[in-house]
Amino acid sequence: KHLYPTFYKDYKMNIYRNNYYIYRLSAEEIVVVYDDISKSIEQQKTISEKEQIIYKTRELEKLRTEFFANISHELKTPLNIILGTIQLNKMIIENGENPINREKLINNINMEKQNCFRLLRLINNLIDSTEIDSKFIELNMVNCNIVNLVEEITQSVAKYINNNISITFDTDLEEKIIACDLDKVGRIILNLLSNSVKFTEPGGSIFVNIIDDKDYITITVKDTGIGIPQNKLNTIFDRFRQVDKSFTRKNEGSGIGLSIVKSLVEMHKGSIFVESKYGIGTKFTIKLPAKVLSNGNIEENRILNNTISNYDEKVRIEFSDIYKLNALSS
């Protein structure tokens, strides 16, 4: 405890101690006045909170501006390509080429189709993002063999990718039944694979693995791609965030795919993590609860019969901003 004597005119204030003042009114009378700093602390706290709100609001507004600028680019690019190829087809027909160059027409139609898929992918992401926000999305939980599901999706992607990128599925499990939403899990795996393909250079590798961790099933998607800078890892799952924000970036995207993936994983009461070294590669790890529905049927037959054909179409949509369609039948 410290006493600080003061020497004011007329000796009105004699002592200042901590947060109160001692006034001598006379030889017999002393008045103690407390300086209430709690109010000041509360005011400072309120100011700090307001400053944080202002900062977050500005950050949100900045993200919103970047998103709408990016979404305009994402919408205009495929639309311009579609309109351009329609004009080319019109010129081919009106020029009266005989015979009509069938190969050129097929290439143009494929280009139109690919860019329709790009628009469809973007619209699907926007709808899903809105429905997740409004909690409108519901899971259609069924018991299924998660090993078979992930393997089928990986195989659908493996036969579609090019650029000499190898994709390997590996697991020690032959079967593991868990309760999940087939379409949502498929969406999760497809998105992670498309991200790996998008950011892996020709000659690179992608590895998909499933491990039984008793209470959880662990699914990993690892690549030898360009990796993610350390300062971007904390925001990789944030909506509208992109590692490369420039319009001249090599790969397209709206920046909402990974945020949807995270939301879908969490809807399954699971978790997702990312590890990456810039210039070396990235690894996404998903943990899903290894629970089953007590009154559920195993959807094995439906997966075996329909997964390949269903996911062939979904792969084309998911990869529409990466690869061109090579044939009209695609």
C-alpha positions in Angstrom: 0.0 0.0 0.0 1.4 3.3 -1.0 0.5 6.8 0.2 1.1 9.7 -2.2 1.1 13.1 -0.4 0.0 16.1 -2.5 0.5 19.8 -1.9 -2.4 21.7 -3.3 -3.3 25.3 -2.6 -5.1 25.8 0.7 -4.3 22.2 1.5 -7.7 21.2 0.2 -6.5 17.8 -0.9 -4.0 16.1 1.3 -3.6 12.5 0.1 -4.3 10.5 -3.0 -4.3 6.8 -2.4 -5.1 4.2 -5.1 -8.5 5.2 -6.5 -9.8 7.7 -3.9 -9.0 11.2 -2.6 -8.9 12.4 1.0 -9.9 16.0 1.5 -9.3 17.8 4.8 -12.1 20.2 5.5 -10.9 21.2 8.9 -8.8 19.9 11.8 -11.6 17.6 12.8 -13.3 16.8 9.4 -12.0 14.6 6.6 -13.9 13.7 3.4 -13.0 10.6 1.4 -14.0 10.7 -2.3 -13.8 7.5 -4.4 -13.0 7.7 -8.1 -15.3 5.1 -9.7 -13.1 3.6 -12.5 -15.6 0.8 -13.2 -17.6 3.1 -15.3 -14.5 4.1 -17.2 -13.6 0.5 -17.7 -17.1 -0.3 -19.0 -16.9 2.6 -21.4 -13.6 1.4 -22.7 -15.0 -2.1 -23.1 -18.0 -0.7 -25.0 -15.7 1.3 -27.3 -13.5 -1.8 -27.9 -16.6 -3.9 -28.8 -17.9 -1.2 -31.2 -14.5 -1.0 -32.9 -14.5 -4.8 -33.3 -18.0 -4.7 -34.8 -17.0 -1.9 -37.2 -13.9 -3.9 -38.2 -15.9 -7.1 -38.8 -18.5 -5.1 -40.7 -15.9 -3.6 -43.0 -14.3 -7.1 -43.5 -17.7 -8.5 -44.4 -18.4 -5.6 -46.8 -15.0 -6.2 -48.4 -15.8 -9.9 -48.8 -19.2 -9.1 -50.2 -17.7 -6.7 -52.8 -15.0 -9.2 -53.8 -17.6 -12.0 -54.1 -20.0 -10.0 -56.3 -17.1 -8.9 -58.5 -15.9 -12.6 -58.7 -19.4 -14.0 -59.3 -20.0 -11.5 -62.1 -16.8 -12.8 -63.7 -17.9 -16.4 -63.1 -21.3 -15.8 -64.8 -20.1 -13.7 -67.7 -17.2 -15.9 -68.8 -19.3 -19.0 -69.6 -22.2 -17.0 -71.0 -19.9 -15.1 -73.4 -18.4 -18.5 -74.5 -21.8 -20.0 -75.1 -23.0 -16.9 -77.0 -19.7 -16.9 -79.0 -20.0 -20.6 -80.0 -23.6 -20.1 -81.0 -22.5 -17.4 -83.4 -19.8 -19.7 -84.8 -22.3 -22.4 -85.4 -24.6 -20.0 -87.1 -21.8 -18.8 -89.4 -20.9 -22.4 -90.3 -24.5 -23.2 -91.2 -25.1 -19.8 -93.0 -21.9 -20.1 -95.1 -23.4 -23.2 -96.7 -20.4 -25.4 -96.2 -21.1 -28.6 -98.0 -20.6 -30.9 -96.3 -20.9 -29.1 -93.0 -17.8 -29.5 -90.9 -19.2 -32.0 -88.4 -16.1 -32.1 -86.2 -16.1 -28.3 -85.8 -19.8 -28.3 -84.8 -19.2 -31.1 -82.3 -16.4 -29.2 -80.7 -18.5 -26.0 -80.5 -21.5 -27.9 -79.0 -19.1 -29.5 -76.4 -17.9 -26.1 -75.5 -21.4 -24.9 -75.0 -22.2 -27.9 -72.9 -19.2 -27.5 -70.7 -20.0 -23.9 -70.0 -23.6 -24.8 -69.2 -22.2 -27.2 -66.6 -20.1 -24.4 -65.2 -23.2 -22.3 -64.7 -25.1 -25.2 -63.2 -22.2 -25.9 -60.8 -22.2 -22.2 -59.7 -25.9 -22.1 -59.3 -25.9 -25.3 -57.3 -23.3 -23.9 -55.0 -25.2 -20.7 -54.5 -28.5 -22.6 -53.8 -26.8 -25.0 -51.3 -25.1 -22.1 -49.6 -28.4 -20.3 -49.1 -30.2 -23.4 -48.0 -27.4 -24.2 -45.4 -27.7 -20.6 -44.0 -31.5 -21.0 -43.7 -31.2 -24.5 -42.3 -33.4 -25.7 -45.1 -31.2 -28.6 -46.1 -32.0 -31.9 -44.4 -29.9 -35.1 -44.4 -31.4 -38.2 -45.9 -29.6 -40.7 -43.6 -29.2 -44.3 -44.7 -26.9 -47.1 -43.8 -24.3 -47.7 -46.5 -20.9 -49.2 -47.1 -18.8 -46.0 -47.0 -15.8 -47.8 -48.4 -17.7 -48.8 -51.6 -19.2 -45.3 -51.9 -15.8 -43.4 -51.7 -14.1 -46.0 -54.0 -16.8 -45.7 -56.7 -16.6 -41.9 -56.7 -12.8 -42.0 -56.8 -13.0 -44.4 -59.8 -15.4 -42.1 -61.6 -13.0 -39.2 -61.2 -9.9 -41.3 -62.1 -11.2 -42.2 -65.5 -12.1 -38.6 -66.2 -9.0 -36.7 -65.2 -6.1 -36.2 -67.6 -2.8 -34.2 -67.5 -1.0 -37.4 -66.4 -2.3 -37.0 -62.9 -2.6 -40.3 -61.1 -5.3 -41.0 -58.5 -5.0 -43.9 -56.1 -7.6 -45.3 -53.7 -6.3 -47.3 -50.8 -7.7 -48.9 -47.7 -7.3 -52.0 -45.5 -11.1 -52.1 -45.1 -13.3 -54.2 -47.3 -16.6 -53.0 -45.7 -17.7 -50.4 -43.2 -21.3 -49.6 -42.7 -22.2 -46.2 -41.4 -25.2 -43.9 -41.5 -24.8 -41.0 -43.9 -26.5 -39.0 -46.6 -25.2 -40.6 -49.9 -25.6 -37.5 -52.0 -24.0 -35.2 -49.5 -21.0 -37.4 -48.8 -20.6 -37.8 -52.6 -20.6 -34.0 -52.9 -18.0 -33.7 -50.2 -15.6 -36.2 -51.8 -16.1 -34.8 -55.3 -15.4 -31.3 -54.2 -12.2 -32.3 -52.5 -11.0 -34.3 -55.5 -11.8 -31.5 -57.9 -9.8 -29.1 -55.7 -6.8 -31.6 -55.7 -7.0 -32.0 -59.5 -7.3 -28.3 -60.0 -4.2 -27.4 -58.0 -2.0 -30.4 -59.0 0.5 -30.0 -61.8 0.7 -32.5 -64.7 2.5 -35.6 -63.5 1.3 -35.2 -59.9 -0.5 -37.6 -57.7 -3.7 -37.8 -55.6 -4.2 -40.3 -52.8 -7.6 -41.2 -51.2 -7.5 -43.3 -48.1 -10.1 -44.7 -45.5 -9.2 -45.7 -42.0 -11.4 -47.2 -39.3 -10.8 -45.2 -36.1 -13.5 -47.1 -34.1 -15.8 -44.3 -33.2 -15.0 -42.5 -36.5 -14.3 -43.2 -40.1 -11.4 -41.1 -41.3 -11.2 -40.2 -45.0 -8.2 -38.4 -46.4 -7.6 -36.8 -49.7 -3.9 -35.9 -50.3 -2.2 -34.4 -53.3 1.2 -33.3 -54.5 -0.2 -30.0 -55.7 1.0 -26.4 -55.3 -0.1 -26.3 -51.6 -1.7 -23.5 -49.6 0.3 -20.6 -48.1 0.5 -20.8 -44.3 -1.3 -17.5 -43.8 -4.3 -18.7 -45.9 -4.9 -22.0 -44.0 -7.0 -20.4 -41.3 -9.5 -19.0 -43.8 -9.6 -21.8 -46.4 -13.1 -22.9 -45.2 -14.5 -19.3 -45.0 -17.2 -18.6 -47.5 -16.1 -16.5 -50.6 -12.4 -16.8 -49.6 -9.9 -17.7 -52.3 -6.2 -18.3 -52.1 -5.8 -16.4 -55.4 -8.3 -13.6 -55.8 -7.1 -12.3 -59.2 -9.2 -12.6 -62.3 -6.0 -13.8 -64.1 -5.7 -16.8 -61.8 -5.2 -20.2 -63.5 -8.3 -21.8 -62.0 -11.8 -20.7 -61.8 -14.1 -20.9 -58.8 -16.5 -18.9 -56.7 -14.8 -19.5 -53.3 -17.8 -21.2 -51.7 -17.1 -24.9 -52.4 -15.0 -25.7 -49.3 -17.3 -23.7 -47.0 -20.2 -26.0 -48.2 -18.0 -29.1 -47.7 -17.3 -28.0 -44.1 -21.0 -27.4 -43.5 -22.1 -30.7 -44.9 -19.4 -32.6 -42.8 -20.6 -30.8 -39.6 -24.2 -31.6 -40.4 -23.1 -35.3 -40.2 -21.6 -34.4 -36.7 -18.2 -34.8 -38.2 -15.1 -32.6 -38.6 -12.7 -31.6 -41.4 -9.1 -30.5 -41.2 -6.5 -29.3 -43.7 -2.7 -29.6 -43.6 -0.6 -28.1 -46.3 3.0 -27.0 -47.3 3.3 -24.5 -50.0 4.9 -26.0 -53.0 4.6 -29.6 -51.7 1.0 -30.5 -51.4 -2.2 -30.5 -49.4 -4.1 -33.1 -47.2 -7.7 -32.9 -46.2 -8.9 -35.1 -43.4 -12.6 -35.9 -42.8 -13.9 -37.7 -39.7 -17.4 -39.1 -39.8 -19.2 -40.8 -36.9 -19.2 -44.6 -37.3 -22.8 -44.9 -36.3 -25.6 -46.9 -37.9 -29.4 -46.5 -38.0 -31.0 -49.2 -35.9 -34.0 -49.4 -38.3 -32.2 -48.6 -41.5 -31.6 -50.7 -44.6 -28.2 -50.9 -46.3 -28.4 -49.0 -49.6 -25.7 -51.2 -51.1 -27.6 -52.3 -54.2 -28.6 -48.8 -55.1 -25.1 -47.6 -54.9 -23.7 -50.4 -57.0 -26.3 -50.0 -59.7 -26.5 -46.2 -59.9 -23.3 -44.6 -58.5 -21.2 -44.9 -61.6 -23.8 -43.4 -64.0 -24.9 -40.8 -61.5 -21.4 -39.7 -60.6 -20.3 -39.6 -64.2 -22.6 -36.7 -64.7 -21.8 -35.1 -61.4 -18.0 -35.4 -62.2 -18.6 -33.5 -65.5 -20.4 -30.7 -63.6 -17.8 -30.6 -60.8 -14.9 -30.5 -63.2 -16.5 -28.2 -65.8 -14.2 -25.3 -64.8 -11.1 -27.6 -65.2 -11.5 -29.7 -68.3 -13.0 -29.4 -71.7 -15.5 -32.1 -72.8 -13.8 -34.3 -75.4 -16.8 -35.9 -77.1 -20.4 -35.1 -77.9 -21.5 -38.1 -76.0 -19.9 -36.6 -72.9 
